[in-house]
Amino acid sequence: MSKEQLNTKGFTYVNSILTLEETQAALIECGKKFAAGGISYSRINSQREQVKLGRTLDQLGDGMKVAVEKLCKQLGHVCPDEGETPLMDVYILRTSAAETDKDARDPQKWHLDDVTKFLVAAVVLSGQGATEFHAGPYADLSEGVSPEVLNEWTVEWRKGWVDHSQSDEEKAHWTAKARAAELISPGNDCQCDWNRADVKPQCGPGDGVFFWSNKVHRGPATKVGEERIILFVSWNAWTT
């Protein structure tokens, strides 16, 4: 793993984060959570299923707690200068083996988890294929803007309206950040080029990736009959 790669590219892949035994123990808990349903269960727009597990270790079952504790320990190697990095969220995302909907099997749309910067881990528990990332360098979209101003600028985004700038200052900020991340097509300030995927490694159960929440990424395509379950963990960790 590489902190340098995390801060220059926005992500760093890590092989065998979890052992086979740890992966299987986490999967057993996943099966119970999906079967139970309840208010923590939801079906997201891409037709993938999600279960929120909690925001503290004591909210997790034994198998999942071991997995998350190991990720926290790995985090100390990825960002040894961060100090305490409390958990923000733990959830699992599943594409069922029985799912045949094309939108569910196709790659996800390119997206950000957030415009602000926090650390995320995505670990494959079942299935194949790594989370895919945009090929451009990493640029922190929130850098240089106060949380209050950033919240004001993005309030319309959370309503689903993304083609909007309230001021020249806001437009200049997003344009400069998009250029730095090579998200804008050359010679066209109005067209984002989010379709250049970085080279991705082979990835199977127990493998994963650490990445910044505001790095452009997507989940890979899956085949009919393939169950894909991903464990996502996020932390309140900021770069130094």
LUMGU-75835 format. One record per residue (C-alpha): x, y, z; chain; residue in three letters; residue number from 1. Coordinates in nm, 3 decimals, padded with zeros to 5 digits. Example, Ala and Ser with C-alpha at 12.3 -4.5 7.8 and 13.67 -1.06 7.14 Angstrom:
BEGIN
@xx=01.230 | yy=-00.450 | zz=00.780 | unit=A | code=ALA | pos=1
@xx=01.367 | yy=-00.106 | zz=00.714 | unit=A | code=SER | pos=2
//
This chain:
BEGIN
@xx=00.000 | yy=00.000 | zz=00.000 | unit=A | code=MET | pos=1
@xx=00.113 | yy=00.355 | zz=-00.063 | unit=A | code=SER | pos=2
@xx=00.025 | yy=00.680 | zz=00.108 | unit=A | code=LYS | pos=3
@xx=00.205 | yy=00.862 | zz=-00.175 | unit=A | code=GLU | pos=4
@xx=-00.021 | yy=00.699 | zz=-00.433 | unit=A | code=GLN | pos=5
@xx=-00.328 | yy=00.776 | zz=-00.223 | unit=A | code=LEU | pos=6
@xx=-00.243 | yy=01.146 | zz=-00.223 | unit=A | code=ASN | pos=7
@xx=-00.128 | yy=01.172 | zz=-00.587 | unit=A | code=THR | pos=8
@xx=-00.383 | yy=00.943 | zz=-00.757 | unit=A | code=LYS | pos=9
@xx=-00.657 | yy=00.946 | zz=-00.495 | unit=A | code=GLY | pos=10
@xx=-00.657 | yy=00.570 | zz=-00.434 | unit=A | code=PHE | pos=11
@xx=-00.431 | yy=00.277 | zz=-00.350 | unit=A | code=THR | pos=12
@xx=-00.515 | yy=-00.092 | zz=-00.405 | unit=A | code=TYR | pos=13
@xx=-00.425 | yy=-00.347 | zz=-00.138 | unit=A | code=VAL | pos=14
@xx=-00.419 | yy=-00.724 | zz=-00.196 | unit=A | code=ASN | pos=15
@xx=-00.540 | yy=-00.967 | zz=00.070 | unit=A | code=SER | pos=16
@xx=-00.659 | yy=-00.711 | zz=00.324 | unit=A | code=ILE | pos=17
@xx=-00.869 | yy=-00.991 | zz=00.474 | unit=A | code=LEU | pos=18
@xx=-00.780 | yy=-01.360 | zz=00.496 | unit=A | code=THR | pos=19
@xx=-01.012 | yy=-01.624 | zz=00.351 | unit=A | code=LEU | pos=20
@xx=-01.139 | yy=-01.705 | zz=00.700 | unit=A | code=GLU | pos=21
@xx=-01.203 | yy=-01.338 | zz=00.783 | unit=A | code=GLU | pos=22
@xx=-01.381 | yy=-01.287 | zz=00.450 | unit=A | code=THR | pos=23
@xx=-01.605 | yy=-01.589 | zz=00.507 | unit=A | code=GLN | pos=24
@xx=-01.692 | yy=-01.477 | zz=00.862 | unit=A | code=ALA | pos=25
@xx=-01.790 | yy=-01.132 | zz=00.730 | unit=A | code=ALA | pos=26
@xx=-01.998 | yy=-01.293 | zz=00.454 | unit=A | code=LEU | pos=27
@xx=-02.197 | yy=-01.499 | zz=00.705 | unit=A | code=ILE | pos=28
@xx=-02.294 | yy=-01.179 | zz=00.882 | unit=A | code=GLU | pos=29
@xx=-02.381 | yy=-01.014 | zz=00.549 | unit=A | code=CYS | pos=30
@xx=-02.622 | yy=-01.297 | zz=00.471 | unit=A | code=GLY | pos=31
@xx=-02.799 | yy=-01.250 | zz=00.801 | unit=A | code=LYS | pos=32
@xx=-02.828 | yy=-00.874 | zz=00.752 | unit=A | code=LYS | pos=33
@xx=-02.972 | yy=-00.899 | zz=00.400 | unit=A | code=PHE | pos=34
@xx=-03.217 | yy=-01.168 | zz=00.512 | unit=A | code=ALA | pos=35
@xx=-03.332 | yy=-00.957 | zz=00.808 | unit=A | code=ALA | pos=36
@xx=-03.412 | yy=-00.648 | zz=00.598 | unit=A | code=GLY | pos=37
@xx=-03.555 | yy=-00.373 | zz=00.819 | unit=A | code=GLY | pos=38
@xx=-03.489 | yy=-00.001 | zz=00.817 | unit=A | code=ILE | pos=39
@xx=-03.115 | yy=-00.047 | zz=00.758 | unit=A | code=SER | pos=40
@xx=-03.189 | yy=-00.219 | zz=00.423 | unit=A | code=TYR | pos=41
@xx=-03.243 | yy=-00.028 | zz=00.098 | unit=A | code=SER | pos=42
@xx=-03.229 | yy=-00.079 | zz=-00.275 | unit=A | code=ARG | pos=43
@xx=-03.029 | yy=00.196 | zz=-00.443 | unit=A | code=ILE | pos=44
@xx=-03.099 | yy=00.348 | zz=-00.784 | unit=A | code=ASN | pos=45
@xx=-02.866 | yy=00.116 | zz=-00.974 | unit=A | code=SER | pos=46
@xx=-03.073 | yy=-00.177 | zz=-00.839 | unit=A | code=GLN | pos=47
@xx=-02.791 | yy=-00.283 | zz=-00.609 | unit=A | code=ARG | pos=48
@xx=-02.890 | yy=-00.363 | zz=-00.250 | unit=A | code=GLU | pos=49
@xx=-02.745 | yy=-00.194 | zz=00.056 | unit=A | code=GLN | pos=50
@xx=-02.743 | yy=-00.258 | zz=00.430 | unit=A | code=VAL | pos=51
@xx=-02.607 | yy=-00.002 | zz=00.676 | unit=A | code=LYS | pos=52
@xx=-02.426 | yy=-00.176 | zz=00.963 | unit=A | code=LEU | pos=53
@xx=-02.345 | yy=00.111 | zz=01.196 | unit=A | code=GLY | pos=54
@xx=-02.098 | yy=00.382 | zz=01.285 | unit=A | code=ARG | pos=55
@xx=-01.916 | yy=00.227 | zz=01.581 | unit=A | code=THR | pos=56
@xx=-01.743 | yy=-00.108 | zz=01.634 | unit=A | code=LEU | pos=57
@xx=-01.983 | yy=-00.211 | zz=01.909 | unit=A | code=ASP | pos=58
@xx=-02.271 | yy=-00.199 | zz=01.659 | unit=A | code=GLN | pos=59
@xx=-02.109 | yy=-00.474 | zz=01.449 | unit=A | code=LEU | pos=60
@xx=-02.136 | yy=-00.852 | zz=01.480 | unit=A | code=GLY | pos=61
@xx=-01.822 | yy=-01.050 | zz=01.560 | unit=A | code=ASP | pos=62
@xx=-01.730 | yy=-01.141 | zz=01.201 | unit=A | code=GLY | pos=63
@xx=-01.774 | yy=-00.790 | zz=01.068 | unit=A | code=MET | pos=64
@xx=-01.606 | yy=-00.633 | zz=01.371 | unit=A | code=LYS | pos=65
@xx=-01.288 | yy=-00.834 | zz=01.304 | unit=A | code=VAL | pos=66
@xx=-01.289 | yy=-00.722 | zz=00.940 | unit=A | code=ALA | pos=67
@xx=-01.338 | yy=-00.354 | zz=01.024 | unit=A | code=VAL | pos=68
@xx=-01.077 | yy=-00.363 | zz=01.301 | unit=A | code=GLU | pos=69
@xx=-00.828 | yy=-00.503 | zz=01.050 | unit=A | code=LYS | pos=70
@xx=-00.910 | yy=-00.223 | zz=00.806 | unit=A | code=LEU | pos=71
@xx=-00.855 | yy=00.031 | zz=01.084 | unit=A | code=CYS | pos=72
@xx=-00.516 | yy=-00.126 | zz=01.148 | unit=A | code=LYS | pos=73
@xx=-00.433 | yy=-00.110 | zz=00.775 | unit=A | code=GLN | pos=74
@xx=-00.534 | yy=00.254 | zz=00.781 | unit=A | code=LEU | pos=75
@xx=-00.253 | yy=00.321 | zz=01.024 | unit=A | code=GLY | pos=76
@xx=-00.010 | yy=00.202 | zz=00.757 | unit=A | code=HIS | pos=77
@xx=-00.174 | yy=00.399 | zz=00.476 | unit=A | code=VAL | pos=78
@xx=-00.197 | yy=00.725 | zz=00.672 | unit=A | code=CYS | pos=79
@xx=00.040 | yy=00.693 | zz=00.968 | unit=A | code=PRO | pos=80
@xx=00.030 | yy=01.068 | zz=01.034 | unit=A | code=ASP | pos=81
@xx=-00.345 | yy=01.104 | zz=01.069 | unit=A | code=GLU | pos=82
@xx=-00.370 | yy=01.037 | zz=01.443 | unit=A | code=GLY | pos=83
@xx=-00.710 | yy=00.914 | zz=01.558 | unit=A | code=GLU | pos=84
@xx=-00.943 | yy=00.832 | zz=01.269 | unit=A | code=THR | pos=85
@xx=-01.289 | yy=00.755 | zz=01.409 | unit=A | code=PRO | pos=86
@xx=-01.531 | yy=00.550 | zz=01.204 | unit=A | code=LEU | pos=87
@xx=-01.785 | yy=00.744 | zz=00.999 | unit=A | code=MET | pos=88
@xx=-01.991 | yy=00.466 | zz=00.841 | unit=A | code=ASP | pos=89
@xx=-01.992 | yy=00.090 | zz=00.771 | unit=A | code=VAL | pos=90
@xx=-02.219 | yy=-00.065 | zz=00.508 | unit=A | code=TYR | pos=91
@xx=-02.238 | yy=-00.350 | zz=00.257 | unit=A | code=ILE | pos=92
@xx=-02.347 | yy=-00.334 | zz=-00.107 | unit=A | code=LEU | pos=93
@xx=-02.473 | yy=-00.640 | zz=-00.295 | unit=A | code=ARG | pos=94
@xx=-02.554 | yy=-00.730 | zz=-00.652 | unit=A | code=THR | pos=95
@xx=-02.755 | yy=-01.051 | zz=-00.615 | unit=A | code=SER | pos=96
@xx=-02.667 | yy=-01.358 | zz=-00.822 | unit=A | code=ALA | pos=97
@xx=-03.034 | yy=-01.367 | zz=-00.928 | unit=A | code=ALA | pos=98
@xx=-03.030 | yy=-01.005 | zz=-01.053 | unit=A | code=GLU | pos=99
@xx=-03.078 | yy=-00.982 | zz=-01.431 | unit=A | code=THR | pos=100
@xx=-03.154 | yy=-00.610 | zz=-01.467 | unit=A | code=ASP | pos=101
@xx=-02.908 | yy=-00.457 | zz=-01.715 | unit=A | code=LYS | pos=102
@xx=-02.864 | yy=-00.140 | zz=-01.509 | unit=A | code=ASP | pos=103
@xx=-02.762 | yy=-00.352 | zz=-01.211 | unit=A | code=ALA | pos=104
@xx=-02.510 | yy=-00.558 | zz=-01.410 | unit=A | code=ARG | pos=105
@xx=-02.354 | yy=-00.269 | zz=-01.603 | unit=A | code=ASP | pos=106
@xx=-02.075 | yy=-00.062 | zz=-01.444 | unit=A | code=PRO | pos=107
@xx=-02.204 | yy=00.209 | zz=-01.213 | unit=A | code=GLN | pos=108
@xx=-02.205 | yy=00.565 | zz=-01.342 | unit=A | code=LYS | pos=109
@xx=-01.892 | yy=00.760 | zz=-01.258 | unit=A | code=TRP | pos=110
@xx=-01.952 | yy=00.945 | zz=-00.931 | unit=A | code=HIS | pos=111
@xx=-01.810 | yy=01.092 | zz=-00.611 | unit=A | code=LEU | pos=112
@xx=-01.907 | yy=00.974 | zz=-00.264 | unit=A | code=ASP | pos=113
@xx=-01.890 | yy=01.337 | zz=-00.153 | unit=A | code=ASP | pos=114
@xx=-01.732 | yy=01.668 | zz=-00.254 | unit=A | code=VAL | pos=115
@xx=-01.568 | yy=01.687 | zz=00.087 | unit=A | code=THR | pos=116
@xx=-01.264 | yy=01.473 | zz=00.165 | unit=A | code=LYS | pos=117
@xx=-01.269 | yy=01.168 | zz=00.390 | unit=A | code=PHE | pos=118
@xx=-01.114 | yy=00.825 | zz=00.362 | unit=A | code=LEU | pos=119
@xx=-01.303 | yy=00.520 | zz=00.232 | unit=A | code=VAL | pos=120
@xx=-01.214 | yy=00.151 | zz=00.203 | unit=A | code=ALA | pos=121
@xx=-01.393 | yy=-00.088 | zz=-00.035 | unit=A | code=ALA | pos=122
@xx=-01.322 | yy=-00.459 | zz=00.017 | unit=A | code=VAL | pos=123
@xx=-01.451 | yy=-00.741 | zz=-00.204 | unit=A | code=VAL | pos=124
@xx=-01.625 | yy=-01.008 | zz=00.006 | unit=A | code=LEU | pos=125
@xx=-01.783 | yy=-01.197 | zz=-00.285 | unit=A | code=SER | pos=126
@xx=-01.734 | yy=-01.179 | zz=-00.663 | unit=A | code=GLY | pos=127
@xx=-01.457 | yy=-01.037 | zz=-00.878 | unit=A | code=GLN | pos=128
@xx=-01.344 | yy=-00.699 | zz=-01.003 | unit=A | code=GLY | pos=129
@xx=-01.193 | yy=-00.391 | zz=-00.845 | unit=A | code=ALA | pos=130
@xx=-01.354 | yy=-00.053 | zz=-00.790 | unit=A | code=THR | pos=131
@xx=-01.254 | yy=00.155 | zz=-01.094 | unit=A | code=GLU | pos=132
@xx=-01.109 | yy=00.507 | zz=-01.079 | unit=A | code=PHE | pos=133
@xx=-01.069 | yy=00.799 | zz=-01.317 | unit=A | code=HIS | pos=134
@xx=-00.722 | yy=00.811 | zz=-01.468 | unit=A | code=ALA | pos=135
@xx=-00.646 | yy=01.174 | zz=-01.382 | unit=A | code=GLY | pos=136
@xx=-00.442 | yy=01.290 | zz=-01.082 | unit=A | code=PRO | pos=137
@xx=-00.609 | yy=01.353 | zz=-00.749 | unit=A | code=TYR | pos=138
@xx=-00.734 | yy=01.705 | zz=-00.673 | unit=A | code=ALA | pos=139
@xx=-00.920 | yy=01.776 | zz=-00.349 | unit=A | code=ASP | pos=140
@xx=-01.243 | yy=01.946 | zz=-00.461 | unit=A | code=LEU | pos=141
@xx=-01.301 | yy=02.094 | zz=-00.116 | unit=A | code=SER | pos=142
@xx=-00.954 | yy=02.243 | zz=-00.070 | unit=A | code=GLU | pos=143
@xx=-00.951 | yy=02.618 | zz=-00.010 | unit=A | code=GLY | pos=144
@xx=-01.322 | yy=02.646 | zz=00.065 | unit=A | code=VAL | pos=145
@xx=-01.476 | yy=02.670 | zz=00.411 | unit=A | code=SER | pos=146
@xx=-01.733 | yy=02.403 | zz=00.509 | unit=A | code=PRO | pos=147
@xx=-02.001 | yy=02.673 | zz=00.527 | unit=A | code=GLU | pos=148
@xx=-01.934 | yy=02.798 | zz=00.173 | unit=A | code=VAL | pos=149
@xx=-01.902 | yy=02.444 | zz=00.038 | unit=A | code=LEU | pos=150
@xx=-02.239 | yy=02.356 | zz=00.189 | unit=A | code=ASN | pos=151
@xx=-02.396 | yy=02.664 | zz=00.029 | unit=A | code=GLU | pos=152
@xx=-02.248 | yy=02.580 | zz=-00.310 | unit=A | code=TRP | pos=153
@xx=-02.367 | yy=02.218 | zz=-00.308 | unit=A | code=THR | pos=154
@xx=-02.716 | yy=02.252 | zz=-00.160 | unit=A | code=VAL | pos=155
@xx=-02.876 | yy=02.242 | zz=-00.507 | unit=A | code=GLU | pos=156
@xx=-02.667 | yy=01.935 | zz=-00.598 | unit=A | code=TRP | pos=157
@xx=-02.833 | yy=01.743 | zz=-00.317 | unit=A | code=ARG | pos=158
@xx=-03.169 | yy=01.821 | zz=-00.479 | unit=A | code=LYS | pos=159
@xx=-03.049 | yy=01.665 | zz=-00.803 | unit=A | code=GLY | pos=160
@xx=-02.968 | yy=01.989 | zz=-00.988 | unit=A | code=TRP | pos=161
@xx=-02.596 | yy=01.983 | zz=-01.068 | unit=A | code=VAL | pos=162
@xx=-02.562 | yy=02.227 | zz=-01.359 | unit=A | code=ASP | pos=163
@xx=-02.561 | yy=02.540 | zz=-01.151 | unit=A | code=HIS | pos=164
@xx=-02.313 | yy=02.796 | zz=-01.022 | unit=A | code=SER | pos=165
@xx=-02.427 | yy=03.072 | zz=-00.791 | unit=A | code=GLN | pos=166
@xx=-02.126 | yy=03.297 | zz=-00.848 | unit=A | code=SER | pos=167
@xx=-01.816 | yy=03.353 | zz=-01.058 | unit=A | code=ASP | pos=168
@xx=-01.610 | yy=03.248 | zz=-00.756 | unit=A | code=GLU | pos=169
@xx=-01.789 | yy=02.913 | zz=-00.738 | unit=A | code=GLU | pos=170
@xx=-01.756 | yy=02.849 | zz=-01.113 | unit=A | code=LYS | pos=171
@xx=-01.386 | yy=02.938 | zz=-01.104 | unit=A | code=ALA | pos=172
@xx=-01.327 | yy=02.701 | zz=-00.811 | unit=A | code=HIS | pos=173
@xx=-01.495 | yy=02.396 | zz=-00.970 | unit=A | code=TRP | pos=174
@xx=-01.335 | yy=02.466 | zz=-01.309 | unit=A | code=THR | pos=175
@xx=-00.986 | yy=02.492 | zz=-01.159 | unit=A | code=ALA | pos=176
@xx=-01.031 | yy=02.170 | zz=-00.957 | unit=A | code=LYS | pos=177
@xx=-01.175 | yy=01.982 | zz=-01.255 | unit=A | code=ALA | pos=178
@xx=-00.879 | yy=02.090 | zz=-01.469 | unit=A | code=ARG | pos=179
@xx=-00.632 | yy=01.984 | zz=-01.198 | unit=A | code=ALA | pos=180
@xx=-00.797 | yy=01.639 | zz=-01.187 | unit=A | code=ALA | pos=181
@xx=-00.801 | yy=01.623 | zz=-01.570 | unit=A | code=GLU | pos=182
@xx=-01.179 | yy=01.587 | zz=-01.562 | unit=A | code=LEU | pos=183
@xx=-01.235 | yy=01.853 | zz=-01.828 | unit=A | code=ILE | pos=184
@xx=-01.193 | yy=01.770 | zz=-02.196 | unit=A | code=SER | pos=185
@xx=-00.909 | yy=01.974 | zz=-02.353 | unit=A | code=PRO | pos=186
@xx=-01.039 | yy=02.297 | zz=-02.506 | unit=A | code=GLY | pos=187
@xx=-01.389 | yy=02.256 | zz=-02.363 | unit=A | code=ASN | pos=188
@xx=-01.457 | yy=02.407 | zz=-02.020 | unit=A | code=ASP | pos=189
@xx=-01.818 | yy=02.289 | zz=-02.030 | unit=A | code=CYS | pos=190
@xx=-01.764 | yy=01.919 | zz=-02.091 | unit=A | code=GLN | pos=191
@xx=-01.633 | yy=01.687 | zz=-01.822 | unit=A | code=CYS | pos=192
@xx=-01.445 | yy=01.380 | zz=-01.941 | unit=A | code=ASP | pos=193
@xx=-01.517 | yy=01.123 | zz=-01.671 | unit=A | code=TRP | pos=194
@xx=-01.467 | yy=00.821 | zz=-01.894 | unit=A | code=ASN | pos=195
@xx=-01.091 | yy=00.762 | zz=-01.876 | unit=A | code=ARG | pos=196
@xx=-01.049 | yy=00.466 | zz=-01.643 | unit=A | code=ALA | pos=197
@xx=-00.717 | yy=00.401 | zz=-01.470 | unit=A | code=ASP | pos=198
@xx=-00.561 | yy=00.057 | zz=-01.509 | unit=A | code=VAL | pos=199
@xx=-00.729 | yy=-00.171 | zz=-01.257 | unit=A | code=LYS | pos=200
@xx=-00.576 | yy=-00.487 | zz=-01.106 | unit=A | code=PRO | pos=201
@xx=-00.728 | yy=-00.832 | zz=-01.077 | unit=A | code=GLN | pos=202
@xx=-00.933 | yy=-00.828 | zz=-00.761 | unit=A | code=CYS | pos=203
@xx=-01.114 | yy=-01.102 | zz=-00.570 | unit=A | code=GLY | pos=204
@xx=-01.244 | yy=-01.181 | zz=-00.220 | unit=A | code=PRO | pos=205
@xx=-01.030 | yy=-01.022 | zz=00.052 | unit=A | code=GLY | pos=206
@xx=-00.875 | yy=-00.763 | zz=-00.183 | unit=A | code=ASP | pos=207
@xx=-00.965 | yy=-00.397 | zz=-00.165 | unit=A | code=GLY | pos=208
@xx=-00.877 | yy=-00.033 | zz=-00.206 | unit=A | code=VAL | pos=209
@xx=-00.844 | yy=00.280 | zz=00.005 | unit=A | code=PHE | pos=210
@xx=-00.953 | yy=00.604 | zz=-00.164 | unit=A | code=PHE | pos=211
@xx=-01.054 | yy=00.962 | zz=-00.098 | unit=A | code=TRP | pos=212
@xx=-01.431 | yy=01.020 | zz=-00.108 | unit=A | code=SER | pos=213
@xx=-01.402 | yy=01.295 | zz=-00.370 | unit=A | code=ASN | pos=214
@xx=-01.206 | yy=01.087 | zz=-00.622 | unit=A | code=LYS | pos=215
@xx=-01.419 | yy=00.994 | zz=-00.926 | unit=A | code=VAL | pos=216
@xx=-01.491 | yy=00.619 | zz=-00.926 | unit=A | code=HIS | pos=217
@xx=-01.747 | yy=00.349 | zz=-01.009 | unit=A | code=ARG | pos=218
@xx=-01.829 | yy=-00.014 | zz=-00.934 | unit=A | code=GLY | pos=219
@xx=-01.738 | yy=-00.259 | zz=-01.214 | unit=A | code=PRO | pos=220
@xx=-01.971 | yy=-00.463 | zz=-01.435 | unit=A | code=ALA | pos=221
@xx=-02.083 | yy=-00.805 | zz=-01.313 | unit=A | code=THR | pos=222
@xx=-02.206 | yy=-01.117 | zz=-01.490 | unit=A | code=LYS | pos=223
@xx=-02.551 | yy=-01.272 | zz=-01.449 | unit=A | code=VAL | pos=224
@xx=-02.521 | yy=-01.543 | zz=-01.184 | unit=A | code=GLY | pos=225
@xx=-02.234 | yy=-01.363 | zz=-01.004 | unit=A | code=GLU | pos=226
@xx=-02.300 | yy=-01.237 | zz=-00.653 | unit=A | code=GLU | pos=227
@xx=-02.090 | yy=-00.933 | zz=-00.569 | unit=A | code=ARG | pos=228
@xx=-02.075 | yy=-00.809 | zz=-00.211 | unit=A | code=ILE | pos=229
@xx=-01.856 | yy=-00.514 | zz=-00.114 | unit=A | code=ILE | pos=230
@xx=-01.780 | yy=-00.391 | zz=00.237 | unit=A | code=LEU | pos=231
@xx=-01.745 | yy=-00.013 | zz=00.257 | unit=A | code=PHE | pos=232
@xx=-01.592 | yy=00.162 | zz=00.557 | unit=A | code=VAL | pos=233
@xx=-01.533 | yy=00.536 | zz=00.591 | unit=A | code=SER | pos=234
@xx=-01.341 | yy=00.742 | zz=00.844 | unit=A | code=TRP | pos=235
@xx=-01.312 | yy=01.105 | zz=00.949 | unit=A | code=ASN | pos=236
@xx=-00.955 | yy=01.109 | zz=00.821 | unit=A | code=ALA | pos=237
@xx=-00.805 | yy=01.412 | zz=00.657 | unit=A | code=TRP | pos=238
@xx=-00.474 | yy=01.459 | zz=00.481 | unit=A | code=THR | pos=239
@xx=-00.193 | yy=01.643 | zz=00.659 | unit=A | code=THR | pos=240
//
